[in-house]
Amino acid sequence: MEPLLALKNTQDVYFINQVFSLENDFGPYLNRLTPDGNHLLLCGQRGHVSLIQYPKKQLVTEFHVNERIHDVAFLQNKTMFAIAQKNALYIYDDKGMEIHKLRTHLEPFQLEYLHYHYLLVSMSRLGQMKYLDVSTG
């Protein structure tokens, strides 16, 4: 049995209407939701990035970074997000424009944003943990 079909058979009507399937050659995909659940960030590990208004399933922006993507994280809200790419950490706005390239975060592998502290934390393949205070820089 197909996994999505098996999932649909066990859930209520509201959840069934939220399930959708995407087929693309840039996967496997990472995903993150904004804390309010209104926007979904999909990033293919081969460099494809899509920001989707989730309940309506409308595309907000889509672009390619032409590098391997390891992890993604929304910052304060849907207007900014961070992407751990091959050699550095990048911050983009909701239009797909690169805002910052953080070269001091070498080979970032995992990201987490701490909402109450305004800290973007990255862990590198080299075993270094670095953080950035996004309120003051």
C-alpha positions in Angstrom: 0.0 0.0 0.0 1.3 3.5 -0.8 2.4 5.4 2.3 0.2 8.5 1.7 -2.9 6.3 1.1 -2.2 4.4 4.3 -1.8 7.7 6.2 -5.1 9.0 4.8 -7.0 5.9 5.8 -6.1 6.5 9.5 -6.8 10.3 9.9 -9.7 12.6 10.2 -11.2 14.7 7.3 -9.3 17.9 8.2 -5.9 16.2 8.2 -6.8 14.3 4.9 -7.4 17.7 3.2 -3.9 18.9 4.3 -2.0 16.0 2.8 -0.4 16.6 -0.6 2.3 15.0 -2.7 5.1 16.7 -4.7 7.2 15.0 -7.3 10.6 16.6 -8.1 14.1 15.5 -9.1 15.9 17.7 -6.6 15.1 15.7 -3.4 15.2 14.3 -0.9 13.5 17.3 0.7 13.8 19.1 4.0 10.8 21.0 5.3 10.0 23.5 8.0 6.8 25.2 9.1 6.5 28.7 10.5 5.4 28.6 14.2 1.9 29.7 13.2 1.8 26.9 10.6 0.9 29.3 7.7 4.1 28.9 5.6 6.1 25.8 4.5 9.7 25.9 3.5 10.7 23.0 1.2 14.4 22.6 0.4 15.7 19.9 -1.9 19.2 18.7 -0.9 20.3 19.4 -4.5 19.7 23.1 -4.1 16.0 23.7 -4.8 14.2 26.1 -2.4 10.4 26.7 -2.3 8.4 28.9 0.1 4.7 27.9 0.1 1.7 29.5 1.8 0.7 26.2 3.3 -3.1 26.2 3.9 -3.8 27.6 0.4 -0.8 25.7 -1.2 0.2 28.8 -3.1 3.8 29.3 -4.1 5.4 32.5 -2.6 8.9 32.1 -4.0 11.1 29.5 -5.6 14.8 29.5 -6.5 17.9 27.4 -6.8 21.1 27.9 -4.8 23.2 25.5 -6.9 24.8 23.9 -3.8 23.9 21.1 -1.5 21.5 22.1 1.3 22.0 20.4 4.7 19.3 22.1 6.8 16.9 25.1 6.9 15.3 27.2 9.6 12.8 30.1 9.7 14.0 33.1 11.7 11.4 35.4 13.5 8.7 34.8 10.9 8.1 34.0 7.3 10.1 37.0 6.0 13.5 35.5 6.7 15.0 32.0 6.7 18.5 30.5 7.0 19.9 27.7 4.8 22.9 25.6 5.8 24.6 25.2 2.4 27.8 23.4 1.5 30.5 25.9 2.8 28.6 28.6 4.6 25.3 29.7 6.2 23.1 32.0 4.2 20.1 34.1 5.2 17.4 34.8 2.6 14.3 36.9 2.6 10.9 35.7 1.5 11.5 37.0 -2.1 14.6 34.7 -2.5 17.1 37.5 -2.1 20.3 36.7 -0.3 20.6 39.0 2.7 23.7 37.6 4.4 26.5 35.1 3.8 28.0 34.0 7.1 31.4 32.6 6.2 32.4 32.1 9.9 29.9 29.2 10.1 32.0 26.7 8.2 30.4 23.7 6.7 27.1 24.0 8.7 25.2 20.8 9.0 22.3 21.5 11.4 20.4 24.6 12.2 18.0 25.7 15.0 16.4 29.0 15.7 15.6 29.8 19.3 12.6 32.2 19.1 12.6 33.5 22.6 16.3 34.3 22.5 16.6 35.5 18.9 19.6 33.1 18.4 20.4 31.2 15.2 22.5 28.2 16.2 24.5 26.1 13.7 26.4 22.9 14.1 29.2 22.1 11.7 30.6 18.9 10.4 33.8 19.9 12.1 32.1 19.7 15.5 31.8 23.5 16.1 28.7 25.1 17.4 28.2 28.8 16.5 25.4 31.2 17.2 24.2 34.5 15.8 22.1 37.0 17.7 19.7 38.1 15.0 18.4 41.1 17.0 21.7 42.9 17.0 23.9 41.0 14.6 
